Amino acid sequence: MNNAFGLGIGSVRRQEFAEPKVSHVLIQHPLQRVLNFTGHSIDDVVNNPIVKNKVLGYYKLHKFVQRRSEIVELERQWNPL
């Protein structure tokens, strides 16, 4: 009779339910992000060559930063510290 758990005496174990592992993915289009950042609309880009060049510059910068971050992440995976 060493086992007090068999008699219902002792700690009570609660059954914990695991939350479902759900991840929500929001797709962000690069051009839309750049337009939101610059505060211009697509109509501004079509009608104004200065705005067009400004948005194009930010778009190229966005693509460069995105590519560079992917390269760094891959290098980190291949060469862990």
C-alpha positions as MATLAB code, in Angstrom:
seq = 'MNNAFGLGIGSVRRQEFAEPKVSHVLIQHPLQRVLNFTGHSIDDVVNNPIVKNKVLGYYKLHKFVQRRSEIVELERQWNPL';
ca = [
       0.000    0.000    0.000;
       2.906    2.332   -0.696;
       1.136    3.638   -3.750;
      -1.211    6.398   -2.607;
      -2.039    7.295   -6.207;
      -3.950    4.053   -6.688;
      -6.410    5.098   -3.976;
      -7.056    8.482   -5.580;
      -4.912   10.257   -3.043;
      -2.106   12.483   -4.234;
      -1.574   14.981   -6.978;
      -4.243   15.473   -9.547;
      -3.071   15.529  -13.108;
      -4.789   18.002  -15.329;
      -5.113   17.147  -18.942;
      -3.746   20.031  -20.959;
      -4.944   20.347  -24.497;
      -2.389   21.417  -27.021;
      -3.399   24.385  -29.109;
      -3.460   23.696  -32.812;
      -0.367   25.001  -34.526;
      -1.845   27.321  -37.093;
       0.115   30.023  -38.838;
      -1.515   32.741  -40.863;
       0.386   34.012  -43.868;
      -0.219   37.496  -45.186;
       1.014   38.065  -48.697;
       2.487   41.496  -49.233;
       3.226   42.528  -52.775;
       6.483   44.482  -53.107;
       5.038   47.235  -55.296;
       2.143   47.794  -52.912;
       4.557   48.013  -49.972;
       6.661   50.594  -51.809;
       3.606   52.617  -52.784;
       2.404   52.609  -49.172;
       5.849   53.650  -47.977;
       6.145   56.547  -50.434;
       2.532   57.610  -50.015;
       1.758   57.550  -53.725;
      -0.861   55.712  -55.745;
      -0.444   53.822  -58.974;
      -2.078   56.750  -60.773;
       0.676   59.051  -59.480;
       3.286   56.645  -60.851;
       1.648   56.510  -64.288;
       1.074   60.250  -64.612;
       4.233   61.717  -63.048;
       7.714   60.712  -64.265;
       9.385   62.056  -61.092;
       7.195   59.883  -58.871;
       7.785   56.976  -61.259;
      11.572   57.254  -60.836;
      11.222   57.656  -57.060;
       9.042   54.540  -56.744;
      11.329   52.616  -59.110;
      14.335   53.475  -56.936;
      12.592   52.329  -53.761;
      11.381   49.176  -55.544;
      14.930   48.287  -56.601;
      16.159   48.975  -53.069;
      13.430   46.728  -51.657;
      14.371   43.877  -54.004;
      18.077   44.281  -53.167;
      17.436   44.181  -49.412;
      15.136   41.169  -49.803;
      17.712   39.235  -51.844;
      20.514   40.145  -49.442;
      18.509   39.031  -46.411;
      17.762   35.684  -48.098;
      21.474   35.215  -48.857;
      22.450   35.998  -45.273;
      19.818   33.593  -43.953;
      21.071   30.799  -46.219;
      24.675   31.469  -45.180;
      23.606   31.328  -41.537;
      21.957   27.948  -42.123;
      25.028   26.542  -43.870;
      27.561   27.972  -41.410;
      26.090   27.747  -37.904;
      28.134   29.214  -35.089;
];
